[in-house]
């Protein structure tokens, strides 16, 4: 049964929490309900934004300043929002994104120490009133997360940061969830995959306050 309203769902968390796997659990469930959706990611989601992603994640040709990193993130997001996210929502498609602006507050704000006011200014310019309907934060201690990430292969520029960096990122995510409990929900990513999946489906049913079991 297709719902009339399209929802914007974001999945957040530090490295190794299993965002891609758990997004798959969400889409598998939506498929059984006949709900039309798109899956995307940040940085990225469009051809141009993916090229910016490559610049952000590749081995450094030269040192990347904090401001440069922040502006690249929002440049990719501006393209992503205007050419993919907004059109999809207007067309009635749900949007499930692997990261969004909460990641900027967590990584550039919490991790790098970039001024939150600067991030908020760019957020307002790029997003206007666009805000996720639901943000799922998969929570995991950084050491376990990095152990998982290292099993995936070569680490990118962000993944090579120290554990202290990811501890700050994690705490910022928890602070975001505490400050905005109506939008955000925390799920313990250290649980068994089936338990996390069950928690995700419960969140979809309860937090969006819609009937998707019909």
N, C-alpha and C positions, 0 to 999 in steps of 0.2 A: 504493500500500500504506500503510495507516494504522499509524503507530507507536503502541505502547501508552502510552509516556510523553509527556506534554506538556512542551514546553520553553519557557522564558522567555528571549527574546533582546532585547537592547537595542542601539540604534544611537546613537552619541555623536559629538560633534565640534563645532568652532566654526561660526560662520555661513558658509554658502556651500560646505560640503563635499559637499553632495548627498545628505543623509540620505534625503529622501523618494524620490528617484530610485532609490537603491540598496536601499531597503526594497522598492520595486517589483520589483527584480531577484530579491530573496529570495522574495517571494510568488509571483512567476511560476514559479520553480523548484519551490516547494512544491506549487503547483497541479498540476504535471506528475506529482507523486508521490502525489497524492490525500491530502495532509495537511491536516487542518482547522486553521484558525488565525483569529486576529483581529489587526487592526492598530490601534494606538492611539498616543497621544502625551502628552507632558508639557511644561508643565502642560496639563491637559485630560483628555480621554478619556470624561468623563461630562458631563451637562448642567450640574451644579453646578460641577465642576472647570473646564469651559470658561468659565463666567462669571468664575471667579477668574483664569483665563488672561487674559481681557480686561482685568481690573484691572491685572495685572502688565505687560502690553505696551502699554497705551494711553498717549497723551500725558499727562504728569503734570498732574493738577489741583492737586496740592500735592506737595511733596518727599516721596519714599518713603524711610523709614529702612531701614537694612540689616536690622534685626530684623523690621520689618514685612514686607519682601520675603521673608525667609527663612520666616516663619510662614505667609505666603500660599502659598508653594511647597509646604510640607508639609501645609497644609490641603487643597489640591487633591490631593496625593498620597494622603493618608489616604482620601479619598473614592474615588479611582481604584483603589487597592489593594483595598479592601473590597467595592466594588460591581461591579468589572469584572475586574481581573487575577486575583484569587484564584478567583472563580467560574468564569472561563474555564478556568484550569488544572485545577480540580477536575473540570470537564466533559470534560477530555481535549483541549482546544484549545490549540495553541501560541499564545503571545502575543509579538508583535513590537512593541516600543515605541520610538517616536522620542523618545529621552531617558528617563532615570530618575535615580536618586539621584547617580550619578557627575556629572551635570550640575550638581547643587547644590554638590558639592565643588569643581567646576571654576569655576562662575560666581560663586556666593556666597562660597565659600572662597578660591579662587585669585584670582578677579577682584576681588571686593569686600574680601577680607581678613577675612571672618567666621571666628571661631574654629572650628577643625575639631572640637574637643570638643563644642561646642554642636550642630553639625550631626550628629555621631554620636549624641548623646542623642536628638534628634528622629528620626533614622533608626531607632533601636531602638524608640522608642515607636510609630512608624507602621508599620514593616515587620515587626517581630518577627524571624522567621528567613527571611523572603522575600528571596531574592537571585537575580539573573539567572543562568541557566546559562551564558550566553555574552554578552559585551559586545564589540561591534565599534566601534572608535574610528577614524573616518575622519580622517586627519591631513593638514593643509594649512597653509601659512603664512598668517598673518592678512591680509596685504595682498591676496593672491590671493582669499582667502575673501570679503573685503569687496567686492572688485570684482565678484565673482559675485553677492553679495547685493544690491548696488545695482541690478543689472540686473533684479531681480525686482519692483521698485517701491518704494513708500514704506517707509522704514526704521522699525522699532518702537523702543521705548525702549532695549532692549538693543543692538540693531544700531547705534544711534547712539553707542555707546561708542568711546573712542579705541583705536588699534591696540595701545597698551601694555596695555590691559585684556585684549584678546584674546590677546596674547602670554602673559600670565599664565594665562589659561584654558587655552590650548593646552599649556603646560608642565605644568599640573596634570593634564591628561588623560594626558600621557606618563608622569608620575610614578605615576599610578594604575595604568596598564598595567604598569609596571616592578614595582610592588609586588604585583600580583596577576596574574601571567602565565598561570595556569591558567584564569582566567575571561576575561581580556581579550586581544584581539588588535588590533594596529594595521595599518591598510591605508592605503597612500599614495593619497590622494584626488586628487593632481595627475596621476595616470596617465590614459590614455584610458579612457572609460567601459567599453568592452568588457573591458579588462584588470582594472579594479576589479570588474566583475561576475564575472569568472572567479575572482578572488581570493576573493570572497565565497562562492561555491559551494564552493571548496576548503575554506574555513574551516568551513562547515556540515558537510561530510563528515568532516573530521579532528578538529575540536575537540569535537563532540558525541559522537563515537565511536559512531555508529549507522549502520545501513544504510538509506540512503534512495534506493538505486538499484535496488531490487528491483521 
